Amino acid sequence: MAASSIPVTIKLFAVYQQAYGVPELSWEFPPQTPVSAILHRMIAEHPHLAPWQPLTRFGVNLQFVEADRILQSGDEVVLIPPVSGG
């Protein structure tokens, strides 16, 4: 029997953490959902994040991944906006 939802942990940094006011989220998605769906949901909930979409990279379980990577149960996802500093 297939799972009806995939639980994932989303670590938030920079603009994403500012938007949600917390360092981490726990969300569930249907099976076969790509990691990009996390950012799409964030933009739906916080439209001011839309300019960051083309600049954001994804990490899953401490590895950079492409936006089409399929989420697995228990994945830890990081959205990595561009950073600056010295």
Accessible surface in RSA format (square Angstrom, percent):
REM  Atomic radii and reference values for relative SASA: ProtOr
REM  Chains: A
REM  Algorithm: Lee & Richards
REM  Probe-radius: 1.40
REM  Slices: 20
REM RES _ NUM      All-atoms   Total-Side   Main-Chain    Non-polar    All polar
REM                ABS   REL    ABS   REL    ABS   REL    ABS   REL    ABS   REL
RES MET A   1   244.44 126.6 153.27 101.4  91.17 217.1 130.93 111.3 113.52 150.4
RES ALA A   2    87.31  80.3  59.33  91.6  27.99  63.7  69.09  97.3  18.22  48.3
RES ALA A   3    60.84  55.9  39.08  60.3  21.75  49.5  50.35  70.9  10.48  27.8
RES SER A   4   107.06  90.5  77.76 103.8  29.30  67.5  54.68 116.4  52.38  73.4
RES SER A   5    37.93  32.1  30.49  40.7   7.45  17.2  15.12  32.2  22.81  32.0
RES ILE A   6    17.66  10.0  17.66  13.2   0.00   0.0  17.66  12.7   0.00   0.0
RES PRO A   7    59.17  43.1  58.73  53.5   0.44   1.6  59.03  48.7   0.14   0.9
RES VAL A   8     4.63   3.0   0.00   0.0   4.63  11.2   2.70   2.3   1.93   5.2
RES THR A   9    37.84  26.9  37.62  38.1   0.22   0.5   8.42  11.3  29.42  44.5
RES ILE A  10     0.00   0.0   0.00   0.0   0.00   0.0   0.00   0.0   0.00   0.0
RES LYS A  11    60.13  29.3  60.13  36.9   0.00   0.0  22.36  20.1  37.77  40.2
RES LEU A  12     1.22   0.7   0.00   0.0   1.22   3.1   0.00   0.0   1.22   3.3
RES PHE A  13   106.37  53.2 105.45  65.3   0.93   2.4 106.25  64.4   0.12   0.3
RES ALA A  14    46.63  42.9  24.43  37.7  22.21  50.5  38.37  54.0   8.27  21.9
RES VAL A  15    30.27  19.9  28.62  25.9   1.64   4.0  28.76  25.0   1.51   4.1
RES TYR A  16     0.00   0.0   0.00   0.0   0.00   0.0   0.00   0.0   0.00   0.0
RES GLN A  17    66.20  37.0  65.35  47.8   0.85   2.0  12.33  26.3  53.86  40.9
RES GLN A  18   145.91  81.6 115.61  84.5  30.29  72.1  48.11 102.4  97.80  74.2
RES ALA A  19    22.56  20.7   0.02   0.0  22.55  51.3   6.21   8.7  16.35  43.3
RES TYR A  20    43.73  20.4  19.07  10.8  24.66  64.2  22.68  17.0  21.05  25.9
RES GLY A  21    63.21  77.9   0.00   N/A  63.21  77.9  33.81  92.8  29.40  65.8
RES VAL A  22    59.35  39.1  58.04  52.5   1.31   3.2  59.35  51.6   0.00   0.0
RES PRO A  23    87.42  63.7  85.14  77.6   2.28   8.3  85.14  70.3   2.28  14.2
RES GLU A  24    74.31  42.7  60.43  45.7  13.88  33.0  14.38  27.8  59.93  48.9
RES LEU A  25    25.53  14.2  21.38  15.3   4.16  10.4  25.53  17.9   0.00   0.0
RES SER A  26    92.99  78.6  63.81  85.2  29.18  67.2  41.14  87.6  51.86  72.6
RES TRP A  27    26.23  10.5  20.34   9.8   5.89  13.8  12.66   6.8  13.57  22.0
RES GLU A  28   104.44  60.0  86.53  65.5  17.91  42.6  27.22  52.6  77.22  63.0
RES PHE A  29    14.54   7.3  12.85   8.0   1.69   4.4  14.54   8.8   0.00   0.0
RES PRO A  30    84.23  61.4  83.18  75.8   1.05   3.8  83.77  69.2   0.46   2.9
RES PRO A  31    51.46  37.5  39.30  35.8  12.16  44.2  39.54  32.6  11.92  74.1
RES GLN A  32   135.78  75.9 119.41  87.3  16.37  39.0  50.19 106.8  85.60  64.9
RES THR A  33    13.83   9.8  10.94  11.1   2.89   6.9   8.35  11.2   5.48   8.3
RES PRO A  34    46.10  33.6  46.10  42.0   0.00   0.0  46.10  38.1   0.00   0.0
RES VAL A  35     0.00   0.0   0.00   0.0   0.00   0.0   0.00   0.0   0.00   0.0
RES SER A  36    19.56  16.5  19.56  26.1   0.00   0.0   8.51  18.1  11.05  15.5
RES ALA A  37    23.57  21.7  20.17  31.1   3.40   7.7  21.57  30.4   2.01   5.3
RES ILE A  38     0.00   0.0   0.00   0.0   0.00   0.0   0.00   0.0   0.00   0.0
RES LEU A  39     3.32   1.8   3.32   2.4   0.00   0.0   3.32   2.3   0.00   0.0
RES HIS A  40    97.40  53.2  89.43  62.2   7.96  20.4  63.18  65.1  34.21  39.8
RES ARG A  41    83.94  35.2  77.95  39.7   6.00  14.3  33.30  45.5  50.65  30.7
RES MET A  42     0.00   0.0   0.00   0.0   0.00   0.0   0.00   0.0   0.00   0.0
RES ILE A  43    28.13  16.0  27.01  20.1   1.12   2.7  27.01  19.4   1.12   3.0
RES ALA A  44    81.25  74.7  47.46  73.2  33.79  76.9  58.73  82.7  22.52  59.6
RES GLU A  45    84.18  48.3  56.00  42.4  28.18  67.1  36.74  71.1  47.44  38.7
RES HIS A  46    43.50  23.8  42.14  29.3   1.36   3.5  27.45  28.3  16.05  18.7
RES PRO A  47    94.27  68.7  87.97  80.2   6.30  22.9  88.28  72.9   5.99  37.3
RES HIS A  48   119.93  65.5  98.75  68.6  21.18  54.2  86.02  88.7  33.91  39.5
RES LEU A  49     0.80   0.4   0.80   0.6   0.00   0.0   0.80   0.6   0.00   0.0
RES ALA A  50    43.13  39.7  37.57  58.0   5.57  12.7  37.63  53.0   5.50  14.6
RES PRO A  51    92.58  67.5  75.19  68.5  17.39  63.2  86.98  71.8   5.60  34.8
RES TRP A  52    76.68  30.8  76.68  37.1   0.00   0.0  63.27  33.7  13.41  21.8
RES GLN A  53    71.94  40.2  65.03  47.5   6.91  16.5  14.96  31.8  56.98  43.2
RES PRO A  54   112.37  81.9  72.29  65.9  40.08 145.7  83.46  68.9  28.92 179.7
RES LEU A  55    99.66  55.5  83.53  59.8  16.13  40.6  89.01  62.5  10.65  28.7
RES THR A  56    13.36   9.5   0.00   0.0  13.36  31.8   0.00   0.0  13.36  20.2
RES ARG A  57   134.30  56.4 130.68  66.6   3.63   8.6  53.32  72.9  80.98  49.1
RES PHE A  58    13.93   7.0  13.37   8.3   0.56   1.5  13.37   8.1   0.56   1.6
RES GLY A  59     6.20   7.6   0.00   N/A   6.20   7.6   6.20  17.0   0.00   0.0
RES VAL A  60     2.97   2.0   0.09   0.1   2.88   6.9   0.12   0.1   2.85   7.7
RES ASN A  61    72.50  50.0  56.62  54.7  15.88  38.2  31.16  75.0  41.34  40.0
RES LEU A  62   168.36  93.8 127.88  91.5  40.48 101.8 139.71  98.1  28.64  77.1
RES GLN A  63   129.07  72.2 122.88  89.8   6.19  14.7  32.23  68.6  96.84  73.4
RES PHE A  64   122.29  61.2  95.72  59.3  26.56  69.1  96.25  58.4  26.04  74.5
RES VAL A  65    33.64  22.1  15.68  14.2  17.95  43.3  23.61  20.5  10.03  27.2
RES GLU A  66   135.09  77.6 130.49  98.7   4.60  11.0  49.91  96.5  85.18  69.5
RES ALA A  67    42.37  39.0  38.60  59.6   3.76   8.6  38.68  54.5   3.68   9.8
RES ASP A  68   108.08  75.7  96.80  96.4  11.27  26.7  42.17  99.2  65.91  65.7
RES ARG A  69    70.29  29.5  62.47  31.8   7.82  18.6  33.74  46.1  36.55  22.2
RES ILE A  70    57.48  32.7  52.26  38.9   5.22  12.6  52.26  37.6   5.22  14.2
RES LEU A  71     2.98   1.7   0.17   0.1   2.81   7.1   0.17   0.1   2.81   7.6
RES GLN A  72    96.01  53.7  95.43  69.7   0.58   1.4  32.01  68.1  64.00  48.5
RES SER A  73    76.65  64.8  51.36  68.5  25.28  58.2  30.50  65.0  46.14  64.6
RES GLY A  74    58.70  72.4   0.00   N/A  58.70  72.4  33.68  92.4  25.01  56.0
RES ASP A  75     5.56   3.9   4.76   4.7   0.80   1.9   0.63   1.5   4.93   4.9
RES GLU A  76    59.85  34.4  59.14  44.7   0.72   1.7  13.77  26.6  46.08  37.6
RES VAL A  77     0.00   0.0   0.00   0.0   0.00   0.0   0.00   0.0   0.00   0.0
RES VAL A  78    28.99  19.1  28.99  26.2   0.00   0.0  28.99  25.2   0.00   0.0
RES LEU A  79     0.00   0.0   0.00   0.0   0.00   0.0   0.00   0.0   0.00   0.0
RES ILE A  80    55.62  31.6  53.00  39.5   2.62   6.3  53.99  38.9   1.62   4.4
RES PRO A  81     5.12   3.7   3.80   3.5   1.32   4.8   3.88   3.2   1.24   7.7
RES PRO A  82    67.22  49.0  42.15  38.4  25.07  91.1  54.30  44.8  12.92  80.3
RES VAL A  83   128.70  84.7  95.58  86.5  33.12  79.8 102.36  88.9  26.34  71.4
RES SER A  84   117.82  99.6  79.38 105.9  38.44  88.6  52.03 110.8  65.80  92.2
RES GLY A  85    77.38  95.4   0.00   N/A  77.38  95.4  39.69 108.9  37.69  84.4
RES GLY A  86   130.55 161.0   0.00   N/A 130.55 161.0  74.73 205.1  55.82 125.0
END  Absolute sums over single chains surface
CHAIN  1 A     5256.6       4038.2       1218.4       3198.4       2058.2
END  Absolute sums over all chains
TOTAL          5256.6       4038.2       1218.4       3198.4       2058.2
